[in-house]
Amino acid sequence: MAGEAQSDCLFCKIVAGEIPATVLRRTERTLAFRDIAPKAPTHVLVIPHLHYPNAAELAAAEPAVAGELLAEAGRVAEEAGLKDYRLIFNTGAGAGQTVFHAHVHLLGGKPMTENMV
């Protein structure tokens, strides 16, 4: 069910501490950690603790949490010293989403002149 941890979800397991990750920030409702297959010098994923399959479902059910993802991504970028960066939400397999737990990619540290995720 949306909003509840899913036993087969990689990101739910990271939130629960069952799978290790390089965590940069943790709040009451979000978690930011380094992507294991970075597409840029800085590639961080910011996810909600709650399980929603994609950003659209998260935004519809928990708009405040969706806003927190963006705010946390901005904080991570600031802490990394990034002036320019890209935020990407992939929604659905056809858009490149491979983990079906809402998340935003923060990419920076090099020019963003191409589609990277």
Residue pairs with C-beta under 8 A, 6 or more apart in sequence:
2 50
2 51
2 52
2 53
2 57
2 61
3 50
3 51
3 52
3 61
3 62
4 50
4 51
5 12
5 15
5 16
5 51
6 12
6 51
6 101
9 51
9 99
9 100
9 101
10 19
10 99
10 101
11 45
11 47
11 51
11 99
11 101
11 103
12 51
12 101
13 19
14 20
14 21
14 31
14 33
14 47
15 31
15 47
15 49
21 31
21 33
21 34
22 33
22 34
23 31
23 32
23 33
24 32
24 33
24 34
24 44
24 76
24 79
25 31
25 32
25 46
25 72
25 75
25 76
25 79
26 32
27 68
27 72
28 49
29 48
29 49
29 50
29 65
29 68
30 46
30 47
30 48
30 49
30 65
30 68
30 69
30 72
31 46
31 47
31 49
32 44
32 45
32 46
32 47
32 72
32 73
32 76
32 106
33 44
33 45
33 47
34 43
34 44
34 45
35 43
35 44
35 45
35 105
39 105
39 107
39 116
39 117
40 86
40 107
40 108
40 109
40 110
40 112
40 116
41 108
41 109
41 110
42 77
42 80
42 82
42 85
42 106
42 107
42 108
42 109
43 105
43 106
43 107
44 73
44 76
44 80
44 105
44 106
45 103
45 104
45 105
45 106
46 69
46 72
46 73
46 76
46 103
46 104
46 106
47 69
47 101
47 102
47 103
47 104
48 58
48 62
48 65
48 66
48 68
48 69
48 102
50 58
50 62
50 65
51 101
52 58
52 61
52 62
52 101
52 102
53 100
53 101
53 102
54 89
54 91
54 92
54 97
54 100
54 102
55 66
55 69
55 89
55 91
55 102
55 103
55 104
56 91
57 102
58 65
58 66
58 69
58 102
59 66
66 102
69 102
69 103
69 104
70 87
70 104
73 87
73 104
73 106
76 106
77 85
77 106
77 108
80 108
80 109
82 108
82 109
84 108
84 112
85 106
85 107
85 108
85 112
86 105
86 106
86 107
86 108
86 112
86 116
87 104
87 105
87 106
87 107
88 104
88 105
88 107
88 116
88 117
89 102
89 103
89 104
89 105
90 96
90 97
90 98
90 105
90 117
91 97
96 117
105 117
107 116
107 117
